[in-house]
Amino acid sequence: MSTELESTRRALRDAVAQAERAAELARLLDAAQGRLAEAERSVEEARALAERLSEAEAALEAERAAADKLRRELAEQRFQAEVANWKLSSIKVARWNRLGDAIKSGKSNPVRLAKGLRTAAKPVKRPSAPKRRPVTPAAGKEERPGAAFQATTSTRTLGGASFKLKPFRVPTGPNTRPHITAAVIADPHAEALLRYEWRQTTGFTPRDFARVLPLEVPHLLVVESVTEGPWAEEITGEPGEGIRALLAWCAERGIRTVFWHTKGAVDAYAATAQLFEHRFTNDLSVPWPRLQFGIQPRVHNPLPLAGGRIDRVLTLDQLLPGHLAYPDVLTSYRWPAAADCPPGTPQWRLAEIAACGTPIGTEADSRRAHVALRRAYQMGTMTERVDELLETVGLPSARATLETSVLLPITDPHLVEHGLAQVARQTGVAQVIVIGPPEAELRARDVLPDLDVVYRRPHPSMSEGAMLAAGLDLCEVDLVAVMDPRDVYGPHYLADLRRAFLFSTADLVGKAAYYAHLRKPQATLLKQPEAEYAYLPEIAGATLLARRNALREIGFADLSEGWDEVMMRQCRTDGIRVFSADRFGYVRVRDEDRWLLGAAQLVEYGSAEPHALI
């Protein structure tokens, strides 16, 4: 009996314990379900917050875009006001205006009239044309090539005197071949030459390259014979473990490798160079393929410093004190009136100085400086050098070209021969669109046998703007030039003008500064000499060179006179940048032009070609 009772007690205790566990489990289940419900509510709240955050971000981006647009519009309005004030000031100081005032005020007083005429005959300095100030962009933009490569030293010392400079702003892209990524180990000079030729990865070290390079796996590794930095010891003498590991990493991924010897004894780098697939040198005594330094148009160009040049000729030591980083060197290149370089100065250094528009010699001479700039570019740019490198290593070098279609509207049959002769003098022309009288077609094919000549006969009622619009639809290459058969174009005209597309960000290029010749008074004039190498509100239509797609978006107004003024207004409205290049290579020819007489300075009575065509 006692045994059964004990068993019953144990069973009862077990049942109570199980009931307690079941109650605990039920409590835990209720708590879990509560937490699950709370979590679901939190998820819904998080989803709602995410949606609101997304909406807020979209609204913020829209506000930023609107603010940027307002900022640009305000800057444009301010600039247009400055342009209007400048034009008014220019009119007030123009000689014809002052003569008119003198005649009006002295018409009843001969003494006052004579005095007023003498005063009006004296030259008066014209006000400088306003320049567009860059609109400060909104923060948070993606960093592009050159963004962290800016000048820092803005003070120079000469003879104990200190000069404050406004540093040259190194451009932040774009690059020439965005489809290629290159990992580059180079000193600052070579890095500056290469950074715009492809998407470039730099700054990795022997310790972290395996972490950095996979973020954007390169197509190519380029290693210069560097003399400082973490890779210098790796490549000098016996190759280090770091460079061996880097080359092995590239070999596993099929990444091409290039060693570029630019300085130092080649023997010091010979062992390392043998580990690379390809070797180049700029030393004529080394039996490797050549890869010389070339002009990098994005940084070696005639864009001036904001503060202009100092009115002094500097020696090379004064121009380039030893402490300057390369971005500061680019500022110094643009600073002096001329650079007096001693014999033995490296050719690449002379080319870089000349490409920045600085005369080389003991005196400032704009004509010699322009010829030297042209020659520096003809010696070869880094874009052309990299073309050769990529062809050697077997990578595609596809990039935009500067081939040109020329629009030649001929409204007067007497201008056929002269107009075609101006086109025949040019280089880099792939296509000519001739719109004019019937005899122009056969003469064009005779005078331009090596070009693709497209002829169209205009309707008698067509304006010059309509002729240009019809011709634009026939253009097939990247750039489109407009040439006026009345004017004179030198043999380097288009080549010089195309160069601006290598360093400017403009879609339209031309000349606001140029020479003109008026036949009746036999006068040679120079219009706006201060308007060289600047972004301006307008250029002369007869000097227009534009990207084809941009020109199609803008279009030509159906006018015979003033179509270019309408186009320039449209560019200002749409925010399309217009760049004025140099004053040389072009002469505007008219029988007479009263507006030009009042807006330009007299050079001499005689031909303009000796001044303009160099």
Secondary structure, 3 states (H helix, E strand, C coil): CHHHHHHHHHHHHHHHHHHHHHHHHHHHHHHHHHHHHHHHHHHHHHHHHHHHHHHHHHHHHHHHHHHHHHHHHHHHHHHHHHHHHHHHHHHHHCHHHHHHHHHHHCCCCHHHHHHHHHHHHCCCCCCCCCCCCCCCCCCCCCCCCCCCCCCCCCEEEECCEEEECCCCCCCCCCCCCCCCEEEEECCHHHHHHHCCCCEEECCCCCCCHHHHHHHHCCCEEEEECCCCCCCHHHHCCCCCHHHHHHHHHHHHCCCEEEEEECCCCHHHCHHHHCCCCEEEECCCCCCCCECCCCECCCCCCCCCCCCCCCCCEEEHHHHCCCCCCHHHHHHHHCCCCEEECCCCCCHHHHHHHHHCCCCECCCCCHHHHHHHHHHHHHCCEHHHHHHHHHHHHCCCCCCCCCCEEEEEECCCHHHHHHHHHHHHCCCCEEEEEEECCCHHHHHHHHHCCCCEEEEECCCCCCCHHHHHHHHHCCCCCCEEEECCCCCEECCCHHHHHHCHHHHCCCCEEECCCEEEEECCCCEEEEECHHHCCEECCCCCHHHCEEEHHHHHHHCCCCCCCCHHHHHHHHHHHHCCCEEECCCCCEEEEECCCHHHHHHEEEEEECCCHHHHCC
